[in-house]
Amino acid sequence: MDNTELKVIADAMLEKKGQRVVSLDLRPIGTAISDYFIVCNADSTTNVVAIADNIEDRMIEKCGIKVTRTQGKENAFWVIMDYGHIVVHIFQTPYRDFYRLEDLWADAPETVYKDEE
């Protein structure tokens, strides 16, 4: 897989003011449930849902791929979107700081995405 889908997701996160956008390459670990995690956070539930909706729209529009499963939109503390080989995590900021997902997968190579202003 090329990184086009990761870039589309990262750009969709940044378009809606997602913060600390990072992807983790889980392939070298071998025990992970997907090839990649991509993670961001936002300061409000409204923003978390806006990011999730934008990712869904952009993935359909640019890659022709629909999300397989989504969980967490009802409370928007932590939304998980399953694209099979990519799992998207959108946290409300305090929850990202609490769960520290990147620390759990600290061995995974990390890519940081920045807004191209």
Short mmCIF file of the C-alpha atoms (twelve columns), coordinates in Angstrom:
data_MODEL
# 
_entry.id   MODEL 
# 
loop_
_atom_site.group_PDB 
_atom_site.id 
_atom_site.type_symbol 
_atom_site.label_atom_id 
_atom_site.label_alt_id 
_atom_site.label_comp_id 
_atom_site.label_asym_id 
_atom_site.label_seq_id 
_atom_site.Cartn_x 
_atom_site.Cartn_y 
_atom_site.Cartn_z 
_atom_site.pdbx_PDB_model_num 
ATOM 1   C CA . MET A 1   0.000   0.000  0.000  1 
ATOM 2   C CA . ASP A 2   1.247   3.479  -0.756 1 
ATOM 3   C CA . ASN A 3   0.676   6.235  1.770  1 
ATOM 4   C CA . THR A 4   -2.001  8.037  -0.262 1 
ATOM 5   C CA . GLU A 5   -4.792  6.980  2.101  1 
ATOM 6   C CA . LEU A 6   -2.815  8.051  5.176  1 
ATOM 7   C CA . LYS A 7   -2.168  11.437 3.549  1 
ATOM 8   C CA . VAL A 8   -5.872  11.865 2.664  1 
ATOM 9   C CA . ILE A 9   -6.848  11.072 6.278  1 
ATOM 10  C CA . ALA A 10  -4.142  13.353 7.730  1 
ATOM 11  C CA . ASP A 11  -5.153  16.207 5.409  1 
ATOM 12  C CA . ALA A 12  -8.824  15.719 6.358  1 
ATOM 13  C CA . MET A 13  -7.853  15.914 10.041 1 
ATOM 14  C CA . LEU A 14  -5.799  19.080 9.505  1 
ATOM 15  C CA . GLU A 15  -8.563  20.707 7.403  1 
ATOM 16  C CA . LYS A 16  -10.825 20.535 10.457 1 
ATOM 17  C CA . LYS A 17  -8.151  21.696 12.912 1 
ATOM 18  C CA . GLY A 18  -7.082  18.269 14.181 1 
ATOM 19  C CA . GLN A 19  -4.085  18.635 16.503 1 
ATOM 20  C CA . ARG A 20  -0.902  16.537 16.857 1 
ATOM 21  C CA . VAL A 21  -1.646  14.423 13.759 1 
ATOM 22  C CA . VAL A 22  0.537   11.308 13.829 1 
ATOM 23  C CA . SER A 23  0.524   7.955  12.037 1 
ATOM 24  C CA . LEU A 24  2.097   4.827  13.498 1 
ATOM 25  C CA . ASP A 25  3.381   2.106  11.174 1 
ATOM 26  C CA . LEU A 26  2.424   -1.091 13.019 1 
ATOM 27  C CA . ARG A 27  3.628   -3.511 10.325 1 
ATOM 28  C CA . PRO A 28  7.074   -4.126 11.883 1 
ATOM 29  C CA . ILE A 29  5.439   -5.071 15.206 1 
ATOM 30  C CA . GLY A 30  3.508   -7.979 13.695 1 
ATOM 31  C CA . THR A 31  0.909   -8.379 16.445 1 
ATOM 32  C CA . ALA A 32  -1.207  -5.336 15.618 1 
ATOM 33  C CA . ILE A 33  -4.771  -5.512 14.317 1 
ATOM 34  C CA . SER A 34  -4.021  -3.186 11.413 1 
ATOM 35  C CA . ASP A 35  -1.074  -1.879 9.405  1 
ATOM 36  C CA . TYR A 36  -1.411  1.715  10.599 1 
ATOM 37  C CA . PHE A 37  -2.963  3.824  13.336 1 
ATOM 38  C CA . ILE A 38  -3.465  7.507  12.610 1 
ATOM 39  C CA . VAL A 39  -4.224  9.693  15.609 1 
ATOM 40  C CA . CYS A 40  -5.265  13.271 16.313 1 
ATOM 41  C CA . ASN A 41  -7.106  15.241 18.955 1 
ATOM 42  C CA . ALA A 42  -9.462  18.204 19.151 1 
ATOM 43  C CA . ASP A 43  -10.714 20.401 21.987 1 
ATOM 44  C CA . SER A 44  -14.487 19.871 21.631 1 
ATOM 45  C CA . THR A 45  -16.950 17.084 20.847 1 
ATOM 46  C CA . THR A 46  -18.227 19.168 17.917 1 
ATOM 47  C CA . ASN A 47  -14.722 19.340 16.474 1 
ATOM 48  C CA . VAL A 48  -14.130 15.593 16.984 1 
ATOM 49  C CA . VAL A 49  -17.295 14.757 15.007 1 
ATOM 50  C CA . ALA A 50  -16.449 17.326 12.294 1 
ATOM 51  C CA . ILE A 51  -13.042 15.671 11.819 1 
ATOM 52  C CA . ALA A 52  -14.608 12.182 11.615 1 
ATOM 53  C CA . ASP A 53  -17.208 13.359 9.086  1 
ATOM 54  C CA . ASN A 54  -14.538 15.071 6.982  1 
ATOM 55  C CA . ILE A 55  -12.389 11.919 6.916  1 
ATOM 56  C CA . GLU A 56  -15.375 9.862  5.733  1 
ATOM 57  C CA . ASP A 57  -16.153 12.406 2.989  1 
ATOM 58  C CA . ARG A 58  -12.545 12.746 1.781  1 
ATOM 59  C CA . MET A 59  -11.867 8.983  1.755  1 
ATOM 60  C CA . ILE A 60  -14.948 8.398  -0.420 1 
ATOM 61  C CA . GLU A 61  -14.186 11.397 -2.647 1 
ATOM 62  C CA . LYS A 62  -10.419 10.841 -3.120 1 
ATOM 63  C CA . CYS A 63  -9.913  7.087  -2.587 1 
ATOM 64  C CA . GLY A 64  -13.359 5.578  -3.222 1 
ATOM 65  C CA . ILE A 65  -13.216 3.848  0.176  1 
ATOM 66  C CA . LYS A 66  -15.986 3.746  2.764  1 
ATOM 67  C CA . VAL A 67  -15.330 3.283  6.462  1 
ATOM 68  C CA . THR A 68  -16.016 -0.314 7.596  1 
ATOM 69  C CA . ARG A 69  -16.979 0.558  11.178 1 
ATOM 70  C CA . THR A 70  -17.145 3.686  13.315 1 
ATOM 71  C CA . GLN A 71  -17.445 3.800  17.091 1 
ATOM 72  C CA . GLY A 72  -17.686 6.658  19.550 1 
ATOM 73  C CA . LYS A 73  -19.506 9.352  17.569 1 
ATOM 74  C CA . GLU A 74  -22.413 9.328  20.043 1 
ATOM 75  C CA . ASN A 75  -20.293 10.822 22.854 1 
ATOM 76  C CA . ALA A 76  -17.310 12.026 20.751 1 
ATOM 77  C CA . PHE A 77  -14.704 11.559 23.488 1 
ATOM 78  C CA . TRP A 78  -12.809 9.052  21.323 1 
ATOM 79  C CA . VAL A 79  -13.947 8.154  17.803 1 
ATOM 80  C CA . ILE A 80  -12.474 5.068  16.162 1 
ATOM 81  C CA . MET A 81  -12.851 4.553  12.410 1 
ATOM 82  C CA . ASP A 82  -11.899 1.218  10.864 1 
ATOM 83  C CA . TYR A 83  -10.604 1.188  7.298  1 
ATOM 84  C CA . GLY A 84  -9.198  -2.345 7.627  1 
ATOM 85  C CA . HIS A 85  -5.484  -1.722 7.167  1 
ATOM 86  C CA . ILE A 86  -5.796  1.758  8.753  1 
ATOM 87  C CA . VAL A 87  -7.511  2.494  12.073 1 
ATOM 88  C CA . VAL A 88  -8.242  6.164  12.786 1 
ATOM 89  C CA . HIS A 89  -8.355  7.501  16.359 1 
ATOM 90  C CA . ILE A 90  -9.813  10.969 17.015 1 
ATOM 91  C CA . PHE A 91  -9.640  11.966 20.664 1 
ATOM 92  C CA . GLN A 92  -10.931 14.859 22.654 1 
ATOM 93  C CA . THR A 93  -7.656  16.343 23.976 1 
ATOM 94  C CA . PRO A 94  -7.895  15.222 27.659 1 
ATOM 95  C CA . TYR A 95  -8.645  11.636 26.575 1 
ATOM 96  C CA . ARG A 96  -5.657  11.494 24.259 1 
ATOM 97  C CA . ASP A 97  -3.451  12.718 27.084 1 
ATOM 98  C CA . PHE A 98  -4.961  10.109 29.426 1 
ATOM 99  C CA . TYR A 99  -4.822  7.038  27.150 1 
ATOM 100 C CA . ARG A 100 -1.425  7.907  25.580 1 
ATOM 101 C CA . LEU A 101 -1.970  5.549  22.644 1 
ATOM 102 C CA . GLU A 102 1.375   6.412  21.070 1 
ATOM 103 C CA . ASP A 103 3.175   5.269  24.231 1 
ATOM 104 C CA . LEU A 104 1.512   1.846  23.989 1 
ATOM 105 C CA . TRP A 105 2.928   1.471  20.454 1 
ATOM 106 C CA . ALA A 106 6.225   3.255  21.134 1 
ATOM 107 C CA . ASP A 107 8.162   0.738  18.964 1 
ATOM 108 C CA . ALA A 108 6.172   1.718  15.859 1 
ATOM 109 C CA . PRO A 109 7.797   4.128  13.376 1 
ATOM 110 C CA . GLU A 110 5.961   7.457  13.612 1 
ATOM 111 C CA . THR A 111 5.133   10.082 10.981 1 
ATOM 112 C CA . VAL A 112 4.054   13.570 12.059 1 
ATOM 113 C CA . TYR A 113 1.765   15.578 9.763  1 
ATOM 114 C CA . LYS A 114 1.730   19.377 9.828  1 
ATOM 115 C CA . ASP A 115 -0.627  21.900 8.316  1 
ATOM 116 C CA . GLU A 116 0.973   23.375 5.200  1 
ATOM 117 C CA . GLU A 117 0.163   27.003 5.895  1 
# 
